Amino acid sequence: MVDTLILGGTLLDGSGGAPYSADIAVKNGKIAAIGALRDTPADLLLDASGFCVTPGFLDIHRHGDAAVFRDGYGKAELKQGITTVLNGACGLSLVPFGDAHREDILHYLAPITDGIAPEIPTASMGAYLAALRQTALPLCVGMMVGGGTLRADLCGYRKAPPDDFRVLHRRLEQALSEGARAVSLGLGYAPECFYTTQELIDALAPLQNGNIPIAVHMREEGDKVCEAIEEMLTVARTLHCPLHISHLKAMGMRNWRKRIPQALKLMQNARSEGIDVSCDVYLYDAGSTQLLHLLPPDFLVGGTEAISERLRVPEQRELLRERIRNGRDFDNIAQMIGWDNITLSTLRQPQYQALIGKTLAEASELLQLDPVDCLCQILADEHCAVTMIDRITCEEDICTILQDEFSSVISDATYPTVGLPHPRVYGNCTRLFERFVREKQVLSLPQAVRKVTALPAQAMHLTGKGVLQVGADADINIFRLDDLHERATYLSPCQESDGMDTVLIAGKPAILHGTFTGICNGSVL
């Protein structure tokens, strides 16, 4: 007797190989057998004739550190077939930090994690994961430890590095020993943007000659994206550790169709010399992050209140105006894409509610301000807790990255409690199959399945995930390709995807024939 028997499905096992017909038996949360199993007695029988059967999808780059504790968490993920997520990306993990710089860290993280309930323990990775284990989880959840949070916990958002890297090392090692699956870096954000390359290597010294992946939001993703890759390859080469480039892109029209082939070639060459390096990509031409990301690094010193005060000073605004107009020494997003491609998505002050969904160009006209003055005024009045949706890349580059053998697909989803989320929260995986397999035929169906199963599992060393094989976790999706449909849009993002017939988490149906069951069988990685 087995718990669940899936009969007659077309199996895409995550390897990228050809589909084949077989039955799957599930027992005690694991795949017990694959083959001709029709006569096997089972508590639950699922007829998958005419359906694809795949491993559950992995999203190894989300920012649900706080959202995972909220009511209703997991529905957006499960409806697109996501059964495992990694949070804590971009160096901006919600843990670990203590009291010394607590308020500064919470304010800085607010646009990314949002809705941080006071009962969520943040002092240690162990305490956070213990609280997560006490939560009814509809899917499997793991955490990365953010290098930015570790540094901010020691010395806030000052420019100088920690006085003693040994303290940072102990805290990094503790977070990993308590269950963090990887180390995430956010070199485009404070305070990690203040590291030199050598200081970054020094900060990551405990990873030397180890097997812990580094997942990095690089220092630059526009004009100097290739130089940023070379910097991170230097880090990986020096430390002899695995490297994963997060959300690879080339921001700005002047970089479209030019930088990405070279970027992929750099990684290919590094692999030929023995460096374990991979990358991922999200499937939209717009990203979403802090509005602060428009500022040069020197404007980010001191934390959000210091930034807010700085932006109220006329001389500082003039300096910023000049930096944005002519600066090439940082990821100058406003210059690269223009104010009309930057949309305000999260605002909290009553006087700015009408600006949600407006571009900065439109907001400037409405407020009768120069765009830089508009940016400064909104950031200062909102204490920097503002998010944007910025149209930064092109679909041709996305297709090029998708076709690389070592690229995974991620969402980079953030979870604002007000304003407009990005549609990728609800539709990223569905978009992969609907647009890039069915419509554009950029990938075959087996290739696309591999991009959200075996490849991300390999990159983050998640054993038992992302494959259909005996002994693997029984996280399994059943669907028809033609049924998958992304409903989320930029104007109406909070719409769950259509088309997932059945989603099993550790062998139990979280979705059965298109309907949520209410079963929470997820676990903490």
C-alpha positions as CSV (number, residue, x, y, z in Angstrom):
1,M,0.0,0.0,0.0
2,V,1.3,3.4,-1.0
3,D,0.0,6.9,-0.1
4,T,-0.5,8.2,-3.6
5,L,-0.4,6.6,-7.0
6,I,-0.1,8.8,-10.1
7,L,-1.1,6.9,-13.2
8,G,-0.4,7.3,-16.9
9,G,1.3,10.7,-16.9
10,T,3.9,12.0,-19.3
11,L,6.9,12.4,-17.0
12,L,9.4,15.3,-17.4
13,D,11.9,14.3,-14.7
14,G,13.9,17.6,-14.5
15,S,16.9,16.3,-16.4
16,G,15.9,18.0,-19.7
17,G,15.6,14.6,-21.3
18,A,12.8,13.4,-23.5
19,P,9.4,12.9,-21.8
20,Y,8.3,9.3,-21.1
21,S,5.1,7.6,-19.8
22,A,5.2,6.0,-16.4
23,D,3.4,5.8,-13.1
24,I,4.7,7.2,-9.8
25,A,4.1,5.8,-6.3
26,V,4.5,8.0,-3.3
27,K,5.0,6.8,0.3
28,N,6.0,8.8,3.4
29,G,6.6,12.0,1.5
30,K,9.1,10.4,-1.0
31,I,8.9,8.9,-4.4
32,A,8.8,5.2,-3.7
33,A,8.7,3.8,-7.3
34,I,8.5,4.8,-11.0
35,G,7.3,2.4,-13.7
36,A,4.3,0.3,-14.5
37,L,2.5,0.4,-11.2
38,R,-1.1,0.2,-12.1
39,D,-1.9,-2.7,-9.8
40,T,-0.3,-1.0,-6.7
41,P,-2.9,-0.3,-4.0
42,A,-3.0,3.4,-2.9
43,D,-4.9,5.6,-0.6
44,L,-5.1,8.3,-3.2
45,L,-5.3,7.5,-6.9
46,L,-4.6,10.3,-9.5
47,D,-5.3,9.7,-13.2
48,A,-2.7,11.8,-15.0
49,S,-3.5,10.5,-18.5
50,G,-2.9,13.4,-20.9
51,F,-1.1,15.5,-18.3
52,C,2.5,16.5,-17.8
53,V,4.0,15.3,-14.5
54,T,7.0,17.2,-13.3
55,P,9.0,17.9,-10.2
56,G,7.7,20.8,-8.1
57,F,9.2,24.0,-9.3
58,L,11.9,25.8,-7.2
59,D,12.2,29.6,-6.9
60,I,15.6,30.1,-5.3
61,H,15.3,33.9,-5.2
62,R,12.4,35.4,-3.4
63,H,12.0,38.0,-0.6
64,G,9.3,36.4,1.4
65,D,11.2,36.5,4.7
66,A,8.3,38.2,6.5
67,A,5.5,37.2,4.1
68,V,5.9,33.5,4.9
69,F,4.4,34.2,8.4
70,R,1.3,35.9,6.9
71,D,-2.1,34.4,6.4
72,G,-2.6,33.2,2.8
73,Y,1.1,32.8,2.1
74,G,1.8,30.2,-0.5
75,K,-1.3,30.5,-2.7
76,A,0.4,32.7,-5.3
77,E,3.3,30.3,-5.4
78,L,1.4,27.0,-5.5
79,K,-0.9,28.2,-8.3
80,Q,2.2,28.5,-10.5
81,G,3.6,25.2,-9.3
82,I,6.2,26.5,-6.9
83,T,6.8,24.0,-4.2
84,T,10.1,25.2,-2.8
85,V,11.4,28.7,-2.2
86,L,14.6,30.3,-0.9
87,N,14.2,33.7,0.8
88,G,16.8,36.1,2.1
89,A,18.2,37.1,-1.3
90,C,20.3,40.1,-2.3
91,G,22.1,40.4,1.0
92,L,18.8,41.6,2.5
93,S,17.8,38.7,4.7
94,L,15.5,39.5,7.7
95,V,17.9,37.7,10.0
96,P,20.2,37.8,11.9
97,F,20.5,41.1,13.7
98,G,20.4,42.3,17.3
99,D,19.4,45.5,19.0
100,A,22.4,47.8,18.2
101,H,21.2,48.8,14.7
102,R,17.7,47.2,14.8
103,E,15.6,50.2,13.8
104,D,18.0,51.2,11.0
105,I,18.0,47.7,9.6
106,L,14.2,47.4,9.8
107,H,13.7,50.7,8.0
108,Y,16.2,49.7,5.2
109,L,14.6,46.3,4.7
110,A,11.0,47.6,4.8
111,P,10.6,48.2,1.0
112,I,11.9,44.7,0.3
113,T,10.4,42.5,3.0
114,D,7.6,44.8,4.2
115,G,5.0,43.8,6.9
116,I,7.6,42.7,9.4
117,A,5.5,41.5,12.4
118,P,7.2,42.2,15.7
119,E,6.9,38.6,16.9
120,I,9.2,37.4,14.1
121,P,12.5,36.6,15.8
122,T,15.4,38.3,14.1
123,A,18.3,37.8,16.5
124,S,19.5,34.5,15.1
125,M,18.9,32.3,12.1
126,G,18.2,29.4,14.5
127,A,15.4,31.3,16.3
128,Y,13.9,32.5,13.0
129,L,13.9,28.9,11.5
130,A,12.5,27.5,14.7
131,A,9.6,30.0,14.5
132,L,9.1,29.0,10.9
133,R,8.9,25.3,11.9
134,Q,6.0,26.3,14.2
135,T,4.2,27.8,11.3
136,A,1.8,25.9,9.0
137,L,3.8,25.9,5.8
138,P,1.9,25.2,2.5
139,L,5.3,24.7,0.7
140,C,9.0,24.1,1.5
141,V,11.0,27.1,2.6
142,G,14.7,27.8,3.0
143,M,16.7,30.8,3.9
144,M,19.9,32.4,2.8
145,V,21.9,34.6,5.2
146,G,22.4,38.1,3.8
147,G,25.8,39.6,3.9
148,G,24.4,43.1,4.0
149,T,22.3,42.3,7.1
150,L,25.4,40.7,8.8
151,R,27.5,43.8,8.2
152,A,24.7,46.3,9.1
153,D,24.2,44.4,12.4
154,L,27.9,45.1,13.3
155,C,28.4,48.6,12.1
156,G,25.2,50.0,10.7
157,Y,25.3,51.8,7.4
158,R,28.6,53.5,7.8
159,K,31.1,53.4,4.9
160,A,34.0,51.8,6.8
161,P,34.0,48.0,7.1
162,P,33.7,46.2,10.4
163,D,36.5,46.9,12.8
164,D,37.1,43.2,13.3
165,F,36.2,40.7,10.5
166,R,36.5,37.9,13.0
167,V,33.2,38.9,14.7
168,L,31.5,39.0,11.2
169,H,33.0,35.5,10.5
170,R,31.6,34.0,13.7
171,R,28.1,35.4,13.0
172,L,28.3,34.1,9.4
173,E,29.4,30.7,10.6
174,Q,26.7,30.6,13.2
175,A,23.9,31.4,10.7
176,L,25.2,28.7,8.4
177,S,25.4,26.1,11.2
178,E,21.8,27.0,12.3
179,G,20.4,26.2,8.9
180,A,21.1,29.0,6.3
181,R,21.4,27.3,2.9
182,A,23.6,29.8,1.2
183,V,25.1,33.3,1.5
184,S,23.4,36.1,-0.4
185,L,25.2,39.4,-1.3
186,G,23.7,42.7,-2.3
187,L,26.6,44.7,-3.7
188,G,24.1,47.1,-5.3
189,Y,22.7,48.0,-1.9
190,A,24.0,49.5,1.4
191,P,26.1,48.6,3.3
192,E,27.7,46.0,1.0
193,C,28.2,48.5,-1.8
194,F,30.9,50.1,0.4
195,Y,33.1,47.0,0.3
196,T,36.2,46.9,-1.9
197,T,36.8,43.6,-3.7
198,Q,39.5,42.7,-1.2
199,E,37.3,43.6,1.8
200,L,34.5,41.4,0.3
201,I,36.9,38.5,0.1
202,D,38.0,39.1,3.7
203,A,34.4,39.2,4.8
204,L,33.6,35.9,3.1
205,A,36.8,34.1,4.3
206,P,34.9,31.3,6.2
207,L,33.6,30.1,2.9
208,Q,37.1,29.3,1.5
209,N,37.4,25.8,0.1
210,G,33.9,25.0,1.1
211,N,30.6,24.0,-0.6
212,I,28.4,26.9,0.5
213,P,27.0,28.8,-2.5
214,I,27.3,32.6,-2.8
215,A,24.3,34.1,-4.6
216,V,25.1,37.7,-5.6
217,H,23.2,40.7,-6.7
218,M,26.3,42.2,-8.4
219,R,27.7,45.7,-7.9
220,E,26.5,46.8,-11.3
221,E,24.1,45.4,-13.8
222,G,24.2,48.0,-16.6
223,D,27.2,49.6,-18.3
224,K,29.7,47.6,-16.2
225,V,27.9,44.3,-15.8
226,C,30.8,42.4,-17.3
227,E,33.3,44.1,-15.0
228,A,31.0,43.1,-12.1
229,I,31.0,39.5,-13.2
230,E,34.8,39.6,-13.4
231,E,34.9,40.9,-9.8
232,M,32.8,38.1,-8.5
233,L,34.8,35.5,-10.5
234,T,37.9,36.9,-8.7
235,V,36.1,36.3,-5.4
236,A,35.1,32.8,-6.3
237,R,38.6,32.0,-7.7
238,T,40.2,33.3,-4.5
239,L,37.9,31.5,-2.1
240,H,37.4,28.3,-4.2
241,C,33.7,28.3,-3.6
242,P,30.5,28.0,-5.7
243,L,29.2,31.3,-7.2
244,H,25.7,32.0,-8.5
245,I,24.9,35.3,-10.3
246,S,21.5,36.5,-9.4
247,H,19.0,38.0,-11.9
248,L,21.5,38.4,-14.7
249,K,20.6,41.4,-17.0
250,A,22.0,44.3,-18.9
251,M,20.1,47.4,-17.8
252,G,19.5,50.3,-20.2
253,M,18.9,50.4,-24.0
254,R,22.5,51.3,-24.7
255,N,23.5,47.9,-23.2
256,W,20.7,45.7,-24.7
257,R,21.9,42.9,-27.0
258,K,25.5,43.9,-26.4
259,R,26.6,42.9,-22.9
260,I,24.8,39.6,-22.2
261,P,26.7,37.4,-24.8
262,Q,30.0,38.6,-23.3
263,A,28.7,38.0,-19.7
264,L,27.7,34.4,-20.5
265,K,31.1,33.9,-22.2
266,L,32.9,35.1,-19.1
267,M,31.1,32.5,-17.0
268,Q,31.7,29.8,-19.7
269,N,35.4,30.5,-19.6
270,A,35.4,30.4,-15.8
271,R,33.8,27.0,-15.8
272,S,36.4,25.7,-18.2
273,E,39.0,26.6,-15.6
274,G,37.1,24.8,-12.9
275,I,35.0,27.5,-11.2
276,D,31.5,26.4,-10.2
277,V,29.5,29.3,-11.5
278,S,25.9,29.6,-12.7
279,C,23.2,32.3,-13.0
280,D,19.5,33.0,-13.1
281,V,17.1,35.3,-14.8
282,Y,13.6,36.6,-14.3
283,L,11.2,36.8,-17.2
284,Y,10.0,40.4,-17.3
285,D,11.5,43.5,-18.9
286,A,10.9,45.4,-15.6
287,G,12.4,44.8,-12.2
288,S,11.2,46.0,-8.8
289,T,13.2,47.2,-5.8
290,Q,13.8,50.1,-3.5
291,L,13.5,53.6,-5.0
292,L,16.8,54.2,-3.2
293,H,18.5,52.1,-5.8
294,L,18.5,55.2,-8.1
295,L,21.0,56.9,-5.8
296,P,24.8,56.5,-6.0
297,P,26.5,54.6,-3.2
298,D,27.9,57.7,-1.4
299,F,24.3,58.9,-0.9
300,L,23.4,55.8,1.0
301,V,25.8,56.2,3.9
302,G,24.2,56.4,7.4
303,G,20.9,54.6,6.9
304,T,17.5,55.8,5.8
305,E,17.1,58.7,8.2
306,A,20.5,60.1,7.3
307,I,19.6,59.7,3.6
308,S,16.3,61.4,4.1
309,E,17.9,64.4,5.8
310,R,20.6,64.5,3.1
311,L,18.0,64.7,0.4
312,R,16.4,67.7,1.9
313,V,19.6,69.8,1.6
314,P,19.6,71.9,-1.6
315,E,23.3,71.5,-2.2
316,Q,23.0,67.7,-2.0
317,R,20.1,67.8,-4.5
318,E,22.3,69.7,-6.9
319,L,25.1,67.3,-6.4
320,L,22.7,64.4,-7.1
321,R,21.3,66.1,-10.1
322,E,24.8,66.3,-11.6
323,R,25.6,62.7,-10.7
324,I,22.5,61.4,-12.4
325,R,23.1,63.6,-15.4
326,N,26.7,62.6,-16.0
327,G,27.6,59.8,-13.7
328,R,29.0,56.5,-15.1
329,D,30.7,55.4,-11.9
330,F,27.6,53.6,-10.5
331,D,24.5,51.8,-11.8
332,N,22.9,55.0,-12.9
333,I,19.4,53.6,-13.5
334,A,17.7,56.9,-14.0
335,Q,20.2,57.9,-16.7
336,M,20.1,54.5,-18.4
337,I,16.3,54.1,-18.7
338,G,14.8,57.6,-18.1
339,W,12.3,58.9,-15.6
340,D,9.4,57.7,-17.8
341,N,10.4,54.0,-17.2
342,I,10.4,54.2,-13.4
343,T,7.0,53.6,-11.8
344,L,6.2,54.3,-8.2
345,S,4.7,51.1,-6.7
346,T,4.7,51.5,-2.9
347,L,3.9,54.8,-1.2
348,R,2.5,55.2,2.4
349,Q,2.0,58.9,3.0
350,P,-1.5,60.1,2.3
351,Q,-0.4,63.0,0.1
352,Y,1.3,60.5,-2.3
353,Q,-1.4,57.8,-2.7
354,A,-2.4,59.3,-6.1
355,L,1.1,58.7,-7.4
356,I,1.0,54.9,-7.0
357,G,1.3,53.5,-10.5
358,K,2.6,56.8,-11.9
359,T,6.0,57.1,-13.4
360,L,8.5,59.6,-11.9
361,A,8.1,61.7,-15.0
362,E,4.4,61.8,-14.4
363,A,4.8,62.4,-10.7
364,S,7.2,65.3,-11.4
365,E,4.5,67.0,-13.6
366,L,1.8,66.5,-11.0
367,L,4.0,67.9,-8.2
368,Q,5.4,70.6,-10.5
369,L,9.0,69.6,-9.6
370,D,12.1,68.7,-11.5
371,P,12.5,64.8,-11.6
372,V,15.4,64.9,-9.2
373,D,13.6,67.2,-6.8
374,C,10.6,64.9,-7.0
375,L,12.7,61.9,-6.3
376,C,14.3,63.5,-3.3
377,Q,11.1,64.9,-1.8
378,I,9.3,61.6,-2.1
379,L,12.1,59.6,-0.6
380,A,12.6,62.1,2.3
381,D,8.9,62.4,3.1
382,E,8.5,58.6,3.0
383,H,11.6,58.0,5.0
384,C,12.9,56.0,2.0
385,A,10.2,53.2,2.3
386,V,9.4,53.4,-1.4
387,T,9.5,50.8,-4.1
388,M,9.6,51.1,-7.8
389,I,9.0,49.0,-10.9
390,D,11.6,49.9,-13.4
391,R,11.7,48.9,-17.1
392,I,15.3,48.0,-17.4
393,T,16.0,45.2,-19.8
394,C,14.7,43.7,-23.1
395,E,13.2,40.3,-23.9
396,E,15.9,39.5,-26.4
397,D,18.4,39.4,-23.6
398,I,16.1,37.3,-21.5
399,C,15.9,34.8,-24.3
400,T,19.6,34.7,-24.7
401,I,20.1,34.0,-21.0
402,L,17.4,31.4,-21.0
403,Q,19.2,29.5,-23.7
404,D,22.4,29.2,-21.7
405,E,22.9,25.7,-20.3
406,F,23.6,26.9,-16.8
407,S,20.8,29.5,-16.3
408,S,17.9,29.0,-13.9
409,V,14.6,30.9,-13.7
410,I,13.7,32.9,-10.6
411,S,11.2,35.6,-9.8
412,D,12.9,38.0,-7.3
413,A,9.5,38.5,-5.9
414,T,8.9,41.0,-3.1
415,Y,5.8,41.2,-1.0
416,P,4.6,44.8,-0.3
417,T,1.5,45.1,1.9
418,V,0.4,48.3,0.2
419,G,0.6,49.6,-3.4
420,L,1.3,47.5,-6.4
421,P,3.4,44.3,-6.3
422,H,5.2,43.2,-9.4
423,P,3.2,40.5,-11.4
424,R,6.2,38.1,-11.1
425,V,5.0,37.4,-7.5
426,Y,2.0,35.6,-9.1
427,G,3.1,34.6,-12.6
428,N,6.8,34.0,-13.1
429,C,6.8,30.2,-13.6
430,T,3.5,30.3,-15.6
431,R,5.1,32.9,-17.8
432,L,8.0,30.6,-18.5
433,F,5.7,28.0,-20.0
434,E,3.1,30.2,-21.6
435,R,5.3,32.8,-23.2
436,F,8.7,31.2,-23.7
437,V,7.7,27.7,-24.4
438,R,4.3,27.8,-26.0
439,E,4.3,31.2,-27.7
440,K,7.9,32.1,-28.5
441,Q,9.3,28.5,-28.5
442,V,12.6,29.8,-27.0
443,L,12.9,26.6,-25.0
444,S,11.4,23.1,-25.4
445,L,9.2,21.9,-22.6
446,P,11.8,19.6,-21.1
447,Q,14.4,22.4,-21.1
448,A,12.0,24.8,-19.4
449,V,11.1,22.3,-16.7
450,R,14.8,21.8,-16.0
451,K,15.2,25.6,-15.6
452,V,12.8,25.6,-12.6
453,T,13.7,22.1,-11.1
454,A,17.0,20.4,-11.4
455,L,19.1,23.4,-12.3
456,P,18.2,25.6,-9.4
457,A,18.4,22.6,-7.0
458,Q,21.9,22.0,-8.2
459,A,22.9,25.6,-7.9
460,M,21.8,25.8,-4.3
461,H,22.8,22.2,-3.5
462,L,19.2,21.2,-2.5
463,T,19.3,17.4,-2.5
464,G,16.1,15.6,-3.1
465,K,14.5,18.5,-4.9
466,G,13.9,19.2,-8.6
467,V,13.9,15.6,-9.8
468,L,11.5,12.7,-10.4
469,Q,13.5,9.8,-9.1
470,V,13.1,7.1,-6.5
471,G,14.0,8.5,-3.1
472,A,13.4,12.2,-4.0
473,D,11.0,14.3,-2.2
474,A,7.5,13.9,-3.6
475,D,6.9,17.5,-4.5
476,I,5.1,17.0,-7.8
477,N,3.1,19.1,-10.3
478,I,0.4,17.7,-12.7
479,F,-0.8,20.0,-15.5
480,R,-1.5,20.4,-19.2
481,L,0.8,22.9,-21.0
482,D,-2.0,24.4,-22.9
483,D,-3.9,25.2,-19.7
484,L,-1.2,27.4,-18.1
485,H,-2.1,31.1,-18.1
486,E,-0.6,34.1,-16.4
487,R,-3.4,36.4,-15.2
488,A,-1.2,38.9,-13.3
489,T,-0.5,42.2,-15.1
490,Y,1.3,45.4,-14.1
491,L,-2.0,47.2,-13.7
492,S,-3.7,44.3,-11.9
493,P,-1.0,42.1,-10.4
494,C,-2.7,40.3,-7.6
495,Q,-4.1,37.5,-9.7
496,E,-3.2,33.9,-9.3
497,S,-2.2,31.9,-12.3
498,D,-4.4,29.3,-14.0
499,G,-3.7,25.8,-15.1
500,M,-2.1,23.8,-12.3
501,D,-4.3,20.8,-11.9
502,T,-2.6,19.1,-8.9
503,V,0.4,20.1,-6.7
504,L,1.8,17.6,-4.2
505,I,4.0,18.8,-1.3
506,A,5.8,15.8,0.3
507,G,3.2,13.6,-1.3
508,K,0.1,15.5,0.0
509,P,-2.1,17.5,-2.4
510,A,-1.9,21.2,-1.7
511,I,-3.9,21.7,-4.9
512,L,-6.2,18.9,-6.1
513,H,-7.9,19.3,-9.5
514,G,-7.4,23.1,-9.4
515,T,-8.7,23.7,-5.9
516,F,-6.7,24.5,-2.7
517,T,-7.1,21.7,-0.2
518,G,-5.9,23.6,2.8
519,I,-3.3,20.9,3.6
520,C,0.0,22.5,4.8
521,N,2.6,19.8,4.4
522,G,5.6,22.1,3.7
523,S,8.8,22.0,5.7
524,V,11.9,24.1,6.5
525,L,14.9,23.2,4.4
